[in-house]
């Protein structure tokens, strides 16, 4: 296993583990490496220092500082985004790639109105907006797509 410090095109920095250096390269080339904060697939390795073991420090009295878990947001903006994501996931139905069809059916009165979220291609979202159906992009990816 290898841990890389990564950054996206928007400047978000995060760490992620990979089976090997070649596994990272294959996943990145296939578009399967995404920013843990915004979901951007424009991710590259960030400058990082290697971890060097310090041996046994027993008896020295200084316990190392525990590292912050990767899943815990660091900045107030990341914390707000995590809270928004939790609220959306808890209070609406995830309809996946059927988002455009579900939104259209609710707008036409063919399906009961309820809060939904999911995925839509750009042309599908544009068509919904042009047809007067209110939609908005969310600033996160579904949990199942997170790194």
N, C-alpha and C positions, 0 to 999 in steps of 0.2 A: 504494500500500500504506500501511496505517496500523497502528501498534502501540498496543494498549491494555493498560494495567495493569488486571487484573480481580481480583475476589474472589468467593468463594462464600459461601453462607449459614453455612458452618462456619468462616469466617475465613481460609481458605487464599488466599494471594495468588500470582498468576502473570501472565505476560505472554503475549500472543498477537497474531499478525498477521492482518489482514483486508484484503480487496481495497479496501474503502472503508468509510466510516461507515455508509452505507445497507446495505452487505452485512452488517455486524455486526448491525444492527437486524433484518434479515430472518432471519439465522441464529438469533439469539436468540429471535425470535418463533416460529420453527418448532421450537425445542427442540434445536437442533444445537450449542449452545455449552455445554460441560460443563467442570467443574473438572478441571484437569490432574492433580490430586492425589487427589481422592476420587470424581470422576465426577458430582458433584451438578450438576443442570441449573439450579439457582438461583444464577445468576451475574450480577453487575452490574459496571459500570465502577468502578474504584477511583480515588481522587484521584491525579492524576499531574501532573508538571511537563512542559511541552513541551521537546523537544530542540531546541536552537538550535545551529547550526553555529558553530564557533569559528574558521573560516578555516584557513589554512595555518600550522602551527606549526613548519615546518622551521627548524632552526637554534636552536630554543629549548632543546633538550636534554631536555625532559620528554615522554616518550612517554605517551600516555593508557593508563590501566589497561584491560586487555582485559575485556570484560563476560563474566559467567558464562553459558554456553549455557542456553537455556530448558529443555533436556532433562535437565540435571544437577540432581538434588535438592539443596536447600539445607540443610535441617535434618537432624539425626540421625533424626527420625521419618520424614521423606521418604526418606532413604537406606535405612532399614529396610524401608519399604514397597516401594521399588524392588527391593531384594534379594528380598523375598518374591515379588513379581510375576515376577521373572526365574526364581526357583526353580520356581514353579508352572508357568510356561510351558515350561520345559525338561524337567520331570519328569512331566507329565500331558498327556492328550489334550484338546484344546479341541473340544467337541461342539456349540458354538453354542446355538441355540434348542431343540435336541433333548435338552438336559440332563435334563429330568424323565423323558423316555421311556428314555434310556440308564440313568439311575440305577435306575429301576423294573425294567428288564430285567436288570440285574446283580443286584439284590436277589432277583428271582425265579429266578435261575440260568439265564436264557435267553441271557445274554451273559457273556463272560469278565470277571471282576473286574479292574479296572485303575483307576488314578487318573484322574479326569476333572474337567473344569470347563467351565462354560458359563453360559448365561442361562436363567432361569426366571421366569415371572410370579409375583407374590405368592401367588395362589391355588394354583399348581402346587407351589411350595415348601412351603406350609402342608400340602397334601395328602400330600406325601412325608413330612414330619415326623409327621403324624398316623398314617401307615401304618408307622411305625417305621423309615423309611429315613433314615440319618444323613446330613445335609447341613449345610453352613455357608456363610454369605455371605462373599464375598471383598471386601476393602476397596479394590478397584480395578476398572476396566473393561477389557475386552479392548483390546489395542494398536490394533486397527483402528478402535476407537471414540474413541480419545484425540484431543484437539485437535491 
